[in-house]
């Protein structure tokens, strides 16, 4: 079942068209990878899904992006609700300069998800468990999050998203600052998480896209050139531009 | 953009082509040994097999090395994995040329059971199919590969008719012909197996070129 559908989606930054007529459908509880050379529009597309591009001056969007039947790019869309439903993980983990526990409960407090101390403790445990951090950090919940390792910080950022009960996790190069072992563990975590969440990951690492995603989209110059099952994209792409990119002849 | 991988793939391509040429020569020689009743030629085929075995290992190792070092995708991945499979098929064909030569050695000192008519025809088909399958690989020619796959039934029919003749006209009538008829029956079977291997190569080539699986799915050939 589709979780996100884009229809004739176009996006401009001033005069520059960053997305061109994107028609796509992202499956629920699957991992979809978006690949393509730098500047192809893959991060822009990801940022459309939680309206992060609104922060860029001169941005203009045409077309539709349907999440749960609602067009989230319309002016009437509820942005607070949208960002609760669609969380984002960035390239460099960016925990708040607060304790581990405060990082987790920050969002839920704003959204009024937790009211009592018991609820808070339960949510912290549940969120940290879901990113496999609980055992490591259960005795250090009041320690500053900025003192964690890079991998732990990235896991904490994912736990922080999960705490507000989203549907969709957007990940923009989530492993690019991690070493191969930590990358492997985050990938394992993503496989776990897809049982409950729809995950869209932007990555420069083609092998990572091939390893973890169910579907893959290849973008070039703002266009979604090809979209399909990952095994087909990496063994038998239909478009020559996809073939050239994934075999390293281009980009 | 020229990639270092392209150079490596060219080398792999050359090696597989070399393997193909060597294997074709061994089939040719084994069939000639049968026709000319020449012990020397048959022995040459048997002793040449170790060189082909060695090359098979080299090619296999190269393919594994390329996969490990380059993590190839798409057309590159299909080329390398197909190369590995074709390599194995060619090595099997060379083994069959050895089998034919061993049967020839059993036959050379005995009087000919009958003039060889259909066996040379079958061997011509087998040699043509192998040559065309290798050509299809070299030129990435899916059409030619398809023709190879389709010609396999011709070989099957011819094998059946030679077998019927050997069994009904000789073995069934006179059991004493067994020491001459059975090696011929086996050679027939071997030649037909060569055609099957050529068909496998051709099916692999179609996958390599068109990313279409026709093996076990003849309907995909249309």
Interface residues (C-beta under 8 A of the other chain):
Chain A: X206 X207 X210 X234 X235 X236 X237 X242 X243 X246 X247 X248 X249 X250
Chain B: X1 X3 X5 X71 X72 X73 X74 X75 X76 X77 X78 X211
